[in-house]
Amino acid sequence: METSDVIRLRYEELLFYAACVCNCWSVCLCVCVCLEGRACRRGGGGGGGGGGGRGGGMRMGSSWRWQLSRAMRLALRWCRLCRPQRGGRGWGAQPWISGRCSELWSYSKLLLKSLYFNSLSNSDTVLDCVFEPVYWIVDNVTRWFGVVFVCLVILLTTSVVVIIYLFVLPPILSTYPVYWVAWHLGCGHWLLVMVVFHYYKATTTSPGHPPKDKVHIPSVSICKKCITPKPPRTHHCSICNTCVLKMDHHCPWLNNCVGHFNHRYFFSFCLYMTLGCIYCSVSSRDLFVEAYNAVENYYQTPPPSYTFRETTTHKSIIFLWVLTSSVAVALGGLTLWHSILIGRGETSVERHINHKETRRLKEKGKVFRNPFHHGKINNWKLLFGVEKRSHWFTRVLLPSSHLPNGDGIMWDCTFTRRDPMAI
């Protein structure tokens, strides 16, 4: 056989066929396990006795190994027959076998390509197919662990509030001047109300979904998973298994997607939670230093005679300061990042899309412009729903359940659609 008849596979095709083989072996293993269970059920229903029953049970118990070994032998035999031979004893004696196997291999290759592979596929697509089971596991774990994360947020926030009421407020009320007492009571309870309100609204408010019963809606593409029109700035959430209007990301701490209708609640919660943690950390700094020095004295000889209430106070204040300081740093970084995105008129998903689009157009000598960027101040006004000056107080500094501007389907662009835009 000439060298032109030798099958040459590209790198992407090799990866693709490796993924197909792995999936086929997984299916074969599942089938074998099912066959084993079916055989065992039949054996149990027959209910033989004596040596025949024991022999049948042994054969049924090893049926899945026999099925698997048989499938492996058939696969190896198929590969051995389909592989083009370059000489040997049986090449001239049976030329029709090699020709027939080559035709079968080419036909099988064509079938696989027609079902899965096309000119747009590459190694990234193949790797996505290989890691699809991993993505499925992550999505389902995140979906179920969302309830655990929400309970954890409620538990930690409640513990901080209880520690403040039991161990921090009494020294403040007894030793601080009146104006400092009024400041701590007012500021602390204001932050607590804002945190609780926005967290509740962020977790219970739907982010918004495109209507599935209406076909004639402004759309830029069709969702490959929902098979429905996808409006601008709409993306599919694999965890919620639905499309979300102006999707930013899926937040496991909310057990909800962050989208058009709860984006303001999510950012306000992050902002006020960061401010509340900074407030608690700064206010309890002196108490933390005293408690830390007292805990260090626990290991002296002889140990100091602290009561149970005093030791509980020391450990609680240390827990309070460490927790609030850590959350302030971590959540403060997230809040700062989202503040930058809001100033640019972007979401977390659009940030990656716009970055790729900027590089692509830069190679062509063009400049990318975000069609949803209306200026930094206007972007903040659109997020908070500020239409007049009094709204900065009533809608930003106080709890407010007003709806955002627009319906999440129609968007005002800063220029015509002939210019490049991210969707």
C-alpha distance (Angstrom), angle and dihedral (degrees) to the residues before:
residue distance angle dihedral
M1 . . .
E2 3.78 . .
T3 3.76 123.0 .
S4 3.83 90.8 -113.2
D5 3.80 88.3 68.4
V6 3.79 92.9 56.9
I7 3.79 110.7 106.5
R8 3.75 112.7 -117.5
L9 3.79 118.5 -168.3
R10 3.75 127.6 -161.9
Y11 3.76 122.6 -127.4
E12 3.82 92.7 -104.4
E13 3.82 91.5 48.0
L14 3.80 91.4 51.4
L15 3.79 90.9 52.2
F16 3.78 90.3 46.3
Y17 3.80 94.0 50.9
A18 3.80 90.6 46.4
A19 3.80 89.1 55.0
C20 3.81 91.0 47.9
V21 3.80 91.5 50.2
C22 3.81 91.2 50.1
N23 3.78 91.3 50.5
C24 3.82 91.4 47.1
W25 3.80 91.6 51.6
S26 3.81 89.6 50.1
V27 3.80 90.8 52.1
C28 3.81 90.8 48.2
L29 3.79 91.0 51.4
C30 3.81 91.6 50.3
V31 3.80 90.6 49.3
C32 3.79 90.7 50.4
V33 3.80 91.5 51.2
C34 3.80 90.3 49.6
L35 3.81 90.4 49.4
E36 3.79 89.4 51.1
G37 3.79 92.1 52.9
R38 3.81 91.0 47.3
A39 3.80 92.1 50.0
C40 3.78 92.0 47.9
R41 3.80 91.2 51.0
R42 3.78 90.6 51.4
G43 3.80 91.2 47.9
G44 3.80 91.3 50.3
G45 3.81 91.8 49.5
G46 3.82 93.6 49.7
G47 3.78 92.4 55.1
G48 3.83 100.8 -163.9
G49 3.76 123.9 -176.5
G50 3.76 138.2 -146.4
G51 3.77 124.4 15.8
G52 3.81 94.8 -28.0
G53 3.78 91.2 58.8
R54 3.79 92.0 48.9
G55 3.80 92.6 47.6
G56 3.81 91.6 49.8
G57 3.79 90.3 49.0
M58 3.80 91.3 52.7
R59 3.79 92.3 50.4
M60 3.79 92.0 46.4
G61 3.78 92.2 46.6
S62 3.81 91.0 56.7
S63 3.83 95.4 38.4
W64 3.77 94.2 106.5
R65 3.82 91.4 53.3
W66 3.79 89.8 49.5
Q67 3.81 92.0 48.7
L68 3.79 91.6 48.2
S69 3.79 94.2 48.0
R70 3.80 90.0 47.5
A71 3.81 91.5 51.6
M72 3.81 90.6 48.8
R73 3.82 91.8 49.8
L74 3.80 91.3 49.9
A75 3.80 91.6 48.1
L76 3.81 92.9 49.1
R77 3.80 90.9 47.1
W78 3.80 90.2 50.6
C79 3.80 92.0 49.8
R80 3.82 91.1 47.0
L81 3.80 92.0 51.4
C82 3.78 95.5 42.6
R83 3.80 94.5 48.2
P84 3.85 109.4 98.4
Q85 3.77 109.2 -118.4
R86 3.79 120.9 -139.6
G87 3.77 98.4 -153.6
G88 3.71 137.6 -43.1
R89 3.75 139.9 127.0
G90 3.78 100.4 -56.1
W91 3.83 99.2 40.9
G92 3.78 97.0 91.8
A93 3.79 95.4 33.4
Q94 3.77 96.8 57.3
P95 3.82 109.8 24.6
W96 3.79 91.7 150.9
I97 3.82 92.1 62.5
S98 3.79 93.7 58.0
G99 3.78 91.8 43.8
R100 3.77 92.6 49.4
C101 3.82 92.1 46.9
S102 3.80 90.8 48.7
E103 3.79 89.5 53.2
L104 3.79 91.3 48.3
W105 3.80 91.3 48.9
S106 3.80 92.4 48.8
Y107 3.78 90.8 47.1
S108 3.81 92.2 49.1
K109 3.80 89.8 48.5
L110 3.80 90.1 51.3
L111 3.80 91.2 49.8
L112 3.80 92.2 51.6
K113 3.78 91.5 48.3
S114 3.79 92.1 49.0
L115 3.81 91.2 51.7
Y116 3.80 102.9 40.1
F117 3.80 115.5 -2.1
N118 3.81 129.1 71.7
S119 3.77 139.3 153.8
L120 3.81 92.0 -86.4
S121 3.80 93.6 58.7
N122 3.78 120.3 99.7
S123 3.78 139.4 162.6
D124 3.83 91.7 -72.6
T125 3.79 91.0 56.9
V126 3.78 91.1 48.4
L127 3.80 92.5 49.3
D128 3.80 89.6 49.7
C129 3.80 88.7 54.6
V130 3.80 91.2 48.6
F131 3.82 93.0 49.4
E132 3.79 94.6 43.1
P133 3.85 92.1 104.0
V134 3.82 88.8 51.7
Y135 3.81 90.7 51.2
W136 3.79 89.9 49.6
I137 3.80 91.8 52.3
V138 3.82 92.3 47.7
D139 3.81 92.1 48.6
N140 3.79 93.6 50.3
V141 3.81 93.8 43.4
T142 3.80 90.5 50.2
R143 3.80 90.4 48.5
W144 3.79 93.4 53.5
F145 3.80 95.9 37.8
G146 3.80 89.9 53.5
V147 3.81 89.0 80.3
V148 3.81 89.7 51.1
F149 3.82 91.5 50.1
V150 3.81 92.2 49.9
C151 3.81 90.8 50.4
L152 3.82 89.0 48.2
V153 3.82 91.9 53.1
I154 3.80 91.1 49.3
L155 3.81 92.0 46.7
L156 3.81 95.5 49.0
T157 3.80 93.6 44.1
T158 3.79 91.1 49.2
S159 3.81 91.6 49.0
V160 3.80 91.0 52.4
V161 3.81 91.9 49.7
V162 3.81 92.2 48.0
I163 3.83 92.5 49.1
I164 3.80 91.1 49.8
Y165 3.81 93.2 50.1
L166 3.81 94.0 45.6
F167 3.80 104.5 37.1
V168 3.83 110.9 12.7
L169 3.80 106.2 40.6
P170 3.84 97.3 50.9
P171 3.85 93.9 61.4
I172 3.81 90.0 44.4
L173 3.80 93.2 51.4
S174 3.81 93.1 46.7
T175 3.80 102.2 42.2
Y176 3.83 109.2 23.7
P177 3.81 125.2 85.4
V178 3.78 119.3 -101.5
Y179 3.81 95.9 -102.8
W180 3.83 91.7 51.5
V181 3.78 90.2 48.6
A182 3.82 90.3 51.5
W183 3.81 90.3 47.7
H184 3.81 94.1 51.5
L185 3.79 93.8 44.9
G186 3.80 93.8 47.4
C187 3.81 99.2 40.9
G188 3.78 95.3 40.5
H189 3.79 95.9 50.2
W190 3.82 92.0 43.1
L191 3.81 90.9 55.1
L192 3.80 90.9 45.2
V193 3.81 92.5 52.6
M194 3.82 92.6 47.2
V195 3.80 92.9 48.6
V196 3.81 94.7 48.4
F197 3.81 94.0 43.6
H198 3.81 96.7 49.1
Y199 3.79 94.3 42.4
Y200 3.79 91.1 52.0
K201 3.80 91.9 47.7
A202 3.82 93.2 45.3
T203 3.80 92.6 53.0
T204 3.81 97.8 42.3
T205 3.82 101.6 37.1
S206 3.78 116.2 90.7
P207 3.82 112.0 -124.3
G208 3.81 90.6 -137.3
H209 3.79 131.2 -99.7
P210 3.80 131.4 -146.3
P211 3.82 112.9 -102.8
K212 3.79 110.7 -99.7
D213 3.79 96.4 -164.8
K214 3.81 93.1 58.2
V215 3.78 116.2 74.3
H216 3.80 99.0 175.5
I217 3.81 99.0 71.1
P218 3.81 127.5 124.2
S219 3.80 105.3 -88.9
V220 3.76 137.7 165.9
S221 3.80 98.8 -162.8
I222 3.79 145.3 -10.1
C223 3.79 120.4 -96.2
K224 3.80 108.1 -117.9
K225 3.82 91.8 -148.2
C226 3.80 103.4 37.2
I227 3.85 93.3 34.0
T228 3.80 89.4 -142.9
P229 3.83 133.5 117.6
K230 3.79 112.0 -81.3
P231 3.83 116.2 -147.1
P232 3.82 121.5 -147.3
R233 3.81 116.1 -68.0
T234 3.82 90.0 15.3
H235 3.80 119.4 128.8
H236 3.80 136.2 175.7
C237 3.80 119.3 -106.6
S238 3.79 110.4 -149.0
I239 3.82 91.7 -162.6
C240 3.81 95.9 53.2
N241 3.83 89.3 32.8
T242 3.79 93.2 -136.9
C243 3.80 140.9 88.0
V244 3.81 117.2 -93.2
L245 3.80 126.5 -153.3
K246 3.81 112.2 -119.5
M247 3.77 90.1 -7.2
D248 3.79 115.6 -158.7
H249 3.82 101.3 172.9
H250 3.78 143.1 -56.5
C251 3.80 109.2 -92.1
P252 3.82 114.3 -154.5
W253 3.82 90.2 -166.3
L254 3.80 87.8 63.4
N255 3.82 95.5 33.4
N256 3.78 84.2 -136.7
C257 3.77 141.4 89.0
V258 3.79 119.5 -100.8
G259 3.78 107.2 -129.2
H260 3.77 144.8 138.2
F261 3.81 99.2 -52.1
N262 3.82 100.3 40.8
H263 3.82 102.7 30.9
R264 3.81 90.8 100.7
Y265 3.80 92.2 49.9
F266 3.80 91.8 50.0
F267 3.80 94.9 49.8
S268 3.80 92.8 43.4
F269 3.79 90.2 51.4
C270 3.82 91.3 51.0
L271 3.80 91.3 46.8
Y272 3.80 97.3 47.7
M273 3.79 93.7 40.3
T274 3.82 89.1 54.0
L275 3.81 91.1 48.2
G276 3.81 90.7 46.9
C277 3.81 92.3 51.0
I278 3.81 91.2 48.4
Y279 3.80 89.7 48.7
C280 3.83 92.8 50.8
S281 3.80 92.7 44.5
V282 3.80 94.2 50.5
S283 3.80 95.1 41.0
S284 3.80 94.2 50.8
R285 3.80 97.0 41.7
D286 3.82 95.7 104.6
L287 3.79 91.6 44.9
F288 3.81 89.3 49.5
V289 3.81 92.6 53.5
E290 3.81 91.2 50.1
A291 3.79 92.5 46.7
Y292 3.80 92.1 47.7
N293 3.80 92.5 51.6
A294 3.79 89.8 47.3
V295 3.81 92.2 51.7
E296 3.80 90.0 51.3
N297 3.81 88.5 56.2
Y298 3.81 90.0 58.1
Y299 3.82 89.5 82.6
Q300 3.78 96.6 51.8
T301 3.79 122.1 111.1
P302 2.96 110.8 -93.2
P303 3.86 95.8 23.0
P304 3.82 116.6 -131.2
S305 3.76 116.9 -99.6
Y306 3.80 103.2 -111.5
T307 3.77 121.1 166.4
F308 3.78 122.6 -124.6
R309 3.80 91.5 -104.4
E310 3.80 91.9 52.4
T311 3.82 93.8 49.9
T312 3.81 90.0 46.8
T313 3.80 89.5 50.9
H314 3.80 92.7 50.8
K315 3.81 94.5 49.6
S316 3.81 93.3 43.4
I317 3.81 93.3 52.1
I318 3.80 91.3 48.1
F319 3.81 89.8 50.4
L320 3.81 90.1 47.8
W321 3.80 94.9 50.9
V322 3.81 95.9 44.0
L323 3.81 93.0 47.2
T324 3.80 96.8 46.2
S325 3.81 93.4 44.0
S326 3.81 92.3 50.1
V327 3.80 93.6 46.9
A328 3.82 91.0 46.0
V329 3.82 91.2 56.3
A330 3.81 96.7 42.9
L331 3.80 98.2 39.9
G332 3.80 91.2 39.2
G333 3.81 90.0 60.3
L334 3.81 90.8 49.6
T335 3.80 91.3 48.1
L336 3.79 91.3 49.8
W337 3.81 91.3 50.6
H338 3.80 92.4 50.9
S339 3.80 89.7 46.6
I340 3.81 89.0 58.0
L341 3.80 91.1 48.5
I342 3.80 92.5 48.9
G343 3.80 90.6 50.3
R344 3.81 88.8 54.3
G345 3.80 94.3 46.2
E346 3.81 92.6 -116.8
T347 3.76 139.2 123.5
S348 3.79 125.8 -142.5
V349 3.82 91.1 -98.2
E350 3.79 93.4 46.0
R351 3.80 90.5 50.2
H352 3.82 90.8 67.2
I353 3.81 92.8 42.1
N354 3.81 93.5 48.7
H355 3.81 91.6 46.5
K356 3.81 91.7 55.3
E357 3.79 91.5 43.8
T358 3.80 91.1 50.4
R359 3.81 91.8 53.8
R360 3.80 92.6 45.5
L361 3.80 93.6 51.7
K362 3.81 92.2 42.1
E363 3.80 89.6 60.8
K364 3.81 87.8 55.8
G365 3.79 92.9 48.3
K366 3.80 94.7 -106.4
V367 3.80 133.6 122.0
F368 3.79 123.4 -127.7
R369 3.80 119.2 -134.0
N370 3.77 123.2 -166.5
P371 3.82 106.7 -130.1
F372 3.82 92.0 -155.3
H373 3.82 95.4 55.5
H374 3.83 109.5 105.0
G375 3.80 98.1 167.1
K376 3.78 128.4 -71.1
I377 3.80 97.5 -86.5
N378 3.80 93.4 44.2
N379 3.80 90.9 48.4
W380 3.79 90.3 55.8
K381 3.80 91.0 46.6
L382 3.80 90.5 52.0
L383 3.80 91.7 50.5
F384 3.82 96.3 48.7
G385 3.80 94.9 35.5
V386 3.81 93.1 -120.9
E387 3.79 111.2 170.2
K388 3.82 99.8 158.1
R389 3.79 136.9 16.1
S390 3.79 95.8 -96.2
H391 3.81 89.5 60.1
W392 3.81 90.6 70.6
F393 3.79 86.1 68.2
T394 3.80 102.3 33.6
R395 3.82 98.0 38.7
V396 3.80 103.5 29.9
L397 3.80 107.9 29.1
L398 3.81 95.0 35.2
P399 3.83 130.9 48.3
S400 3.78 110.5 -87.7
S401 3.80 132.6 172.8
H402 3.80 97.7 -163.8
L403 3.79 117.8 141.8
P404 3.81 121.6 -112.1
N405 3.77 122.6 -105.2
G406 3.78 114.0 -82.2
D407 3.78 132.6 4.3
G408 3.81 97.7 -88.5
I409 3.82 92.0 -110.9
M410 3.80 103.8 74.3
W411 3.81 116.2 50.4
D412 3.78 131.8 -173.4
C413 3.81 110.3 -127.1
T414 3.77 124.2 -156.6
F415 3.81 92.9 -133.7
T416 3.77 140.8 12.5
R417 3.77 123.2 -67.1
R418 3.82 91.6 -113.6
D419 3.78 86.9 82.6
P420 3.82 119.9 78.3
M421 3.77 112.7 -86.3
A422 3.79 137.7 177.1
I423 3.79 119.1 -121.8
